[in-house]
Amino acid sequence: MTDYDVVRVFCGPRGGYGNELGVVREGSVMPGRSERQLFAEKLGFSETVFVDDPERGVIDIYTPTLRLPFAGHPCVGAAWLLDVPELVTHAGLVGARQDGEFCWIEARAEWVPPRTLRQYATAAEVDDLAVPPKGEWVYAWAWEDEPAGRVRARAFPGRDDGIDEDEATGAAALLLTDRLGRALNITQGTGSQILTAPQPYGWTEIGGRVFLER
């Protein structure tokens, strides 16, 4: 088995929850796209990152079934683990910074594949949702406290890869922030926390806590 790290990204205030991410720090041991895809499928995390240059922050991101040009929680997790000021993704250059207990990245909404952002009237409605049918990537959300920017959300990728619900999804949070044009404090899944903030010229920051699991 290839050596890899596991980090939890967008953890809650007490360090629990968060979305697991596999990180292969020595991407050179598995250079081919097909073998990376097979390894990501074998690990079974919602995303796995292969690091092709740790000093420059060059990364390659995979779900169990496809390669992604950009994804939020893999970038936050990789930036924290590598401790670099930027990441090089297939979508573009991602800024990164550490700020106390939070790791932040800066990215653009146009890098994110289409998702359905579906608003509900109350957080309780979001909590009660069943997993929708496959085929549509749905980000279900509702205001918990609109003046304070607090949001309740759940994410359903709609893929046939065993990931029925994504615990914490930075890219969808980026899209929601871009649409609403304001900073958000999002509670997603069973208790993960995602912070966002619009930046000038179409950029958005996404931040969260990261913990090394293994």
Secondary structure, DSSP 8 states (H G I E B T S, - for coil): ----EEEEEEE-TTS---EEEEEES-GGGS-SHHHHHHHHHHH--S-EEEEEETTTTEEEEE-SS-EES--HHHHHHHHHHHT-SEEE-SS-EEEEEEETTEEEEEEEGGGS---EEEE-S-HHHHHT-----TT--EEEEEEEETTTTEEEEEEE---SSS-SSBS--HHHHHHHHHHHTS-EEEEETTTEEEEEEE-GGGEEEEEEEEEE--
